[in-house]
Amino acid sequence: AHVVSTNVDGLHVRSGLPSDALSELHGNCFTESCSACGDVYARRYDCTRAGCRADHLTGASCERCGGP
């Protein structure tokens, strides 16, 4: 019913597992979120800059509100 993962590679998300059935304890280096509206996007590429897990800004614009 629910998956708890320590992986940061995003494979559980890409497998189609719904986000409400997944807890990623160490985060996911293949996601970035809009700082304006909070939408989260799963990407096919590593969103961390130089291995920094706290920085997930790639320069992409939010598809919903246009924010960073």
C-alpha positions as protocol buffer text, in pm:
chain_id: "A"
residue {
  index: 1
  type: ALA
  ca { x: 0 y: 0 z: 0 }
}
residue {
  index: 2
  type: HIS
  ca { x: 294 y: 236 z: 65 }
}
residue {
  index: 3
  type: VAL
  ca { x: 664 y: 234 z: -29 }
}
residue {
  index: 4
  type: VAL
  ca { x: 933 y: 391 z: 188 }
}
residue {
  index: 5
  type: SER
  ca { x: 1251 y: 445 z: -12 }
}
residue {
  index: 6
  type: THR
  ca { x: 1603 y: 557 z: 69 }
}
residue {
  index: 7
  type: ASN
  ca { x: 1693 y: 579 z: -301 }
}
residue {
  index: 8
  type: VAL
  ca { x: 1747 y: 924 z: -454 }
}
residue {
  index: 9
  type: ASP
  ca { x: 1745 y: 805 z: -816 }
}
residue {
  index: 10
  type: GLY
  ca { x: 1375 y: 860 z: -888 }
}
residue {
  index: 11
  type: LEU
  ca { x: 1310 y: 507 z: -1010 }
}
residue {
  index: 12
  type: HIS
  ca { x: 1002 y: 462 z: -793 }
}
residue {
  index: 13
  type: VAL
  ca { x: 845 y: 777 z: -940 }
}
residue {
  index: 14
  type: ARG
  ca { x: 936 y: 680 z: -1296 }
}
residue {
  index: 15
  type: SER
  ca { x: 786 y: 335 z: -1242 }
}
residue {
  index: 16
  type: GLY
  ca { x: 444 y: 497 z: -1214 }
}
residue {
  index: 17
  type: LEU
  ca { x: 403 y: 464 z: -839 }
}
residue {
  index: 18
  type: PRO
  ca { x: 165 y: 742 z: -725 }
}
residue {
  index: 19
  type: SER
  ca { x: 330 y: 1011 z: -512 }
}
residue {
  index: 20
  type: ASP
  ca { x: 78 y: 957 z: -232 }
}
residue {
  index: 21
  type: ALA
  ca { x: 200 y: 595 z: -205 }
}
residue {
  index: 22
  type: LEU
  ca { x: 569 y: 688 z: -176 }
}
residue {
  index: 23
  type: SER
  ca { x: 790 y: 839 z: 94 }
}
residue {
  index: 24
  type: GLU
  ca { x: 1142 y: 925 z: -20 }
}
residue {
  index: 25
  type: LEU
  ca { x: 1349 y: 958 z: 296 }
}
residue {
  index: 26
  type: HIS
  ca { x: 1654 y: 1119 z: 137 }
}
residue {
  index: 27
  type: GLY
  ca { x: 1474 y: 1309 z: -137 }
}
residue {
  index: 28
  type: ASN
  ca { x: 1499 y: 1266 z: -510 }
}
residue {
  index: 29
  type: CYS
  ca { x: 1774 y: 1420 z: -724 }
}
residue {
  index: 30
  type: PHE
  ca { x: 1551 y: 1396 z: -1032 }
}
residue {
  index: 31
  type: THR
  ca { x: 1285 y: 1638 z: -905 }
}
residue {
  index: 32
  type: GLU
  ca { x: 1264 y: 2014 z: -885 }
}
residue {
  index: 33
  type: SER
  ca { x: 988 y: 2229 z: -741 }
}
residue {
  index: 34
  type: CYS
  ca { x: 860 y: 2576 z: -823 }
}
residue {
  index: 35
  type: SER
  ca { x: 954 y: 2826 z: -554 }
}
residue {
  index: 36
  type: ALA
  ca { x: 644 y: 3032 z: -639 }
}
residue {
  index: 37
  type: CYS
  ca { x: 357 y: 2779 z: -640 }
}
residue {
  index: 38
  type: GLY
  ca { x: 522 y: 2460 z: -508 }
}
residue {
  index: 39
  type: ASP
  ca { x: 446 y: 2233 z: -805 }
}
residue {
  index: 40
  type: VAL
  ca { x: 692 y: 1942 z: -821 }
}
residue {
  index: 41
  type: TYR
  ca { x: 831 y: 1810 z: -1150 }
}
residue {
  index: 42
  type: ALA
  ca { x: 996 y: 1474 z: -1209 }
}
residue {
  index: 43
  type: ARG
  ca { x: 1276 y: 1517 z: -1461 }
}
residue {
  index: 44
  type: ARG
  ca { x: 1472 y: 1265 z: -1668 }
}
residue {
  index: 45
  type: TYR
  ca { x: 1799 y: 1430 z: -1561 }
}
residue {
  index: 46
  type: ASP
  ca { x: 1978 y: 1497 z: -1232 }
}
residue {
  index: 47
  type: CYS
  ca { x: 1857 y: 1834 z: -1103 }
}
residue {
  index: 48
  type: THR
  ca { x: 2129 y: 1876 z: -843 }
}
residue {
  index: 49
  type: ARG
  ca { x: 2404 y: 2123 z: -920 }
}
residue {
  index: 50
  type: ALA
  ca { x: 2751 y: 1976 z: -868 }
}
residue {
  index: 51
  type: GLY
  ca { x: 2614 y: 1711 z: -634 }
}
residue {
  index: 52
  type: CYS
  ca { x: 2457 y: 1960 z: -394 }
}
residue {
  index: 53
  type: ARG
  ca { x: 2138 y: 1793 z: -278 }
}
residue {
  index: 54
  type: ALA
  ca { x: 1984 y: 2118 z: -152 }
}
residue {
  index: 55
  type: ASP
  ca { x: 2002 y: 2296 z: -489 }
}
residue {
  index: 56
  type: HIS
  ca { x: 1747 y: 2165 z: -736 }
}
residue {
  index: 57
  type: LEU
  ca { x: 1719 y: 2474 z: -957 }
}
residue {
  index: 58
  type: THR
  ca { x: 1790 y: 2400 z: -1323 }
}
residue {
  index: 59
  type: GLY
  ca { x: 1675 y: 2727 z: -1475 }
}
residue {
  index: 60
  type: ALA
  ca { x: 1352 y: 2575 z: -1606 }
}
residue {
  index: 61
  type: SER
  ca { x: 1026 y: 2769 z: -1569 }
}
residue {
  index: 62
  type: CYS
  ca { x: 719 y: 2632 z: -1397 }
}
residue {
  index: 63
  type: GLU
  ca { x: 465 y: 2498 z: -1644 }
}
residue {
  index: 64
  type: ARG
  ca { x: 176 y: 2623 z: -1429 }
}
residue {
  index: 65
  type: CYS
  ca { x: 275 y: 2971 z: -1312 }
}
residue {
  index: 66
  type: GLY
  ca { x: 601 y: 3050 z: -1494 }
}
residue {
  index: 67
  type: GLY
  ca { x: 801 y: 3084 z: -1170 }
}
residue {
  index: 68
  type: PRO
  ca { x: 1151 y: 2947 z: -1111 }
}
